[in-house]
């Protein structure tokens, strides 16, 4: 029988994990909507240019804005879902114990990277507030906001995964990769 502390810590992992899963799904949903808007605006561009003979010039700037959100939010979701590009050759060649330690170290490095990205992104966000995006007339900071959000999400996703690995290790278990914290 598991003791109460172990049960409580694993319950914490599953509760927070469900919220992180939901946040990741929200990122993917926003990316999907942004992609649909991107396709629709390019349809409008083609219609305007070749049928109406009036090119909507704002489409390019909106496309650049949307692509940033699609890429950065998709990257953050990729960190959580672990479908991002990764080279696992060396990790897979190691023994089980060293592989688990390396996974933890990688999560910590990703967490620090996300924090640095978030802090740097905040500086860019503040710097670009007074400059307007051409054709859209919104602050340049809306372009860098995707960078800020991505950094925060990478820090959160990787940081909690590192914490979950520690909690599982303290309970004598191994935190599984690509886990989804379903309601039980």
C-alpha positions as CSV (number, residue, x, y, z in Angstrom):
1,X,0.0,0.0,0.0
2,X,1.3,3.4,-0.9
3,X,1.7,5.9,1.9
4,X,-0.3,9.2,2.0
5,X,2.6,11.4,1.0
6,X,3.3,9.4,-2.1
7,X,-0.4,9.4,-3.0
8,X,-0.7,13.2,-2.4
9,X,2.4,13.9,-4.6
10,X,1.2,11.7,-7.4
11,X,-2.2,13.3,-7.2
12,X,-0.5,16.7,-7.5
13,X,1.4,15.6,-10.6
14,X,-1.9,14.4,-12.2
15,X,-3.8,17.5,-11.3
16,X,-1.2,19.9,-12.5
17,X,-0.5,17.6,-15.5
18,X,-4.2,17.9,-16.6
19,X,-4.0,21.7,-16.5
20,X,-0.8,21.6,-18.5
21,X,-2.4,19.3,-21.0
22,X,-5.3,21.7,-21.3
23,X,-2.9,24.6,-21.8
24,X,-1.1,22.7,-24.5
25,X,-4.4,21.9,-26.3
26,X,-5.3,25.6,-26.1
27,X,-2.0,26.5,-27.8
28,X,-2.7,24.0,-30.6
29,X,-6.3,25.4,-30.9
30,X,-5.0,28.9,-31.2
31,X,-2.4,27.8,-33.8
32,X,-5.2,26.0,-35.8
33,X,-7.4,29.1,-35.8
34,X,-4.4,31.3,-36.8
35,X,-3.6,28.9,-39.6
36,X,-7.3,29.0,-40.8
37,X,-7.2,32.9,-40.7
38,X,-3.9,32.8,-42.6
39,X,-5.3,30.7,-45.3
40,X,-8.5,32.8,-45.5
41,X,-6.6,36.1,-45.8
42,X,-4.4,34.7,-48.6
43,X,-7.6,33.7,-50.3
44,X,-8.7,37.3,-49.9
45,X,-5.4,38.5,-51.3
46,X,-5.7,36.3,-54.4
47,X,-9.4,37.4,-54.9
48,X,-8.5,41.1,-54.4
49,X,-5.4,41.0,-56.6
50,X,-6.7,38.9,-59.5
51,X,-10.5,39.4,-59.5
52,X,-11.1,42.8,-58.0
53,X,-7.7,44.3,-59.2
54,X,-7.2,45.9,-55.8
55,X,-4.5,44.3,-53.8
56,X,-5.1,44.2,-50.0
57,X,-1.7,45.3,-48.7
58,X,-2.3,44.5,-45.1
59,X,-2.3,40.7,-45.8
60,X,1.4,40.4,-45.8
61,X,1.8,42.1,-42.4
62,X,-1.0,40.0,-40.9
63,X,0.6,36.9,-42.3
64,X,3.9,37.7,-40.7
65,X,2.1,38.3,-37.4
66,X,0.2,35.0,-37.6
67,X,3.1,32.9,-38.6
68,X,5.0,34.0,-35.5
69,X,2.1,32.9,-33.3
70,X,1.7,29.6,-35.2
71,X,5.4,28.8,-34.9
72,X,6.0,29.9,-31.3
73,X,2.8,28.5,-29.8
74,X,3.3,25.3,-31.8
75,X,6.9,25.1,-30.5
76,X,5.7,25.5,-26.9
77,X,3.1,22.8,-27.4
78,X,5.8,20.6,-28.9
79,X,7.8,20.9,-25.8
80,X,4.9,19.7,-23.7
81,X,3.8,17.0,-26.1
82,X,7.4,16.0,-26.8
83,X,6.9,16.0,-30.6
84,X,9.5,18.7,-31.2
85,X,12.7,17.8,-33.1
86,X,15.2,16.0,-30.8
87,X,18.3,14.0,-31.2
88,X,17.9,11.0,-28.9
89,X,20.8,8.8,-30.1
90,X,23.1,9.4,-27.2
91,X,20.3,9.4,-24.6
92,X,19.1,6.0,-26.0
93,X,22.6,4.6,-25.9
94,X,22.9,5.2,-22.2
95,X,21.7,2.9,-19.5
96,X,18.3,3.4,-18.0
97,X,19.5,5.3,-15.0
98,X,21.7,7.7,-16.9
99,X,19.0,8.2,-19.5
100,X,16.5,9.3,-16.8
101,X,19.1,11.7,-15.4
102,X,19.8,13.1,-18.8
103,X,16.1,13.6,-19.4
104,X,15.9,15.6,-16.2
105,X,18.9,17.7,-17.1
106,X,17.4,18.4,-20.6
107,X,14.1,19.5,-18.9
108,X,16.0,21.9,-16.6
109,X,18.0,23.3,-19.6
110,X,14.8,23.8,-21.5
111,X,13.2,25.5,-18.5
112,X,16.1,27.9,-18.2
113,X,16.0,28.5,-22.0
114,X,12.3,29.3,-21.7
115,X,13.0,31.7,-18.8
116,X,15.7,33.5,-20.8
117,X,13.5,33.7,-23.8
118,X,10.6,35.1,-21.7
119,X,12.8,37.8,-20.1
120,X,14.4,38.8,-23.5
121,X,11.0,38.8,-25.1
122,X,9.6,41.1,-22.4
123,X,12.5,43.5,-23.2
124,X,11.6,43.4,-26.9
125,X,8.0,43.8,-26.1
126,X,8.6,47.0,-24.1
127,X,11.0,48.3,-26.8
128,X,8.5,47.8,-29.6
129,X,5.5,49.3,-28.0
130,X,5.8,52.7,-29.5
131,X,6.5,51.5,-33.1
132,X,3.4,50.6,-35.2
133,X,3.3,47.7,-37.6
134,X,2.8,49.0,-41.1
135,X,-0.7,48.5,-42.6
136,X,-2.1,47.0,-39.4
137,X,-1.5,50.1,-37.2
138,X,-1.0,48.0,-34.0
139,X,2.2,48.1,-31.8
140,X,5.2,46.1,-33.0
141,X,5.0,44.5,-29.6
142,X,2.1,42.3,-30.7
143,X,4.6,40.5,-33.0
144,X,7.0,39.9,-30.1
145,X,4.2,38.9,-27.7
146,X,4.3,35.4,-29.3
147,X,8.0,35.1,-28.3
148,X,7.2,36.2,-24.7
149,X,4.3,33.7,-24.4
150,X,6.4,30.9,-25.9
151,X,9.2,31.5,-23.5
152,X,6.9,31.4,-20.5
153,X,5.2,28.3,-21.7
154,X,8.4,26.5,-22.4
155,X,9.6,27.4,-18.9
156,X,6.3,26.2,-17.4
157,X,6.1,22.9,-19.4
158,X,9.7,21.9,-19.0
159,X,10.0,23.1,-15.4
160,X,6.9,21.1,-14.3
161,X,8.1,18.0,-16.2
162,X,11.5,18.2,-14.4
163,X,9.5,18.6,-11.1
164,X,7.3,15.6,-12.0
165,X,10.4,13.5,-12.7
166,X,11.8,14.4,-9.3
167,X,8.5,13.5,-7.6
168,X,8.2,10.2,-9.4
169,X,11.9,9.4,-8.6
170,X,11.3,10.1,-4.9
171,X,8.4,7.7,-5.1
172,X,10.6,5.0,-6.7
173,X,9.0,5.3,-10.1
174,X,10.0,6.7,-13.5
175,X,8.0,9.5,-15.0
176,X,6.8,8.3,-18.4
177,X,7.5,10.2,-21.5
178,X,4.5,11.5,-23.5
179,X,2.1,11.0,-20.7
180,X,-1.4,12.6,-20.7
181,X,-2.9,13.1,-17.3
182,X,-6.4,11.8,-18.0
183,X,-9.2,12.2,-15.5
184,X,-9.3,9.0,-13.4
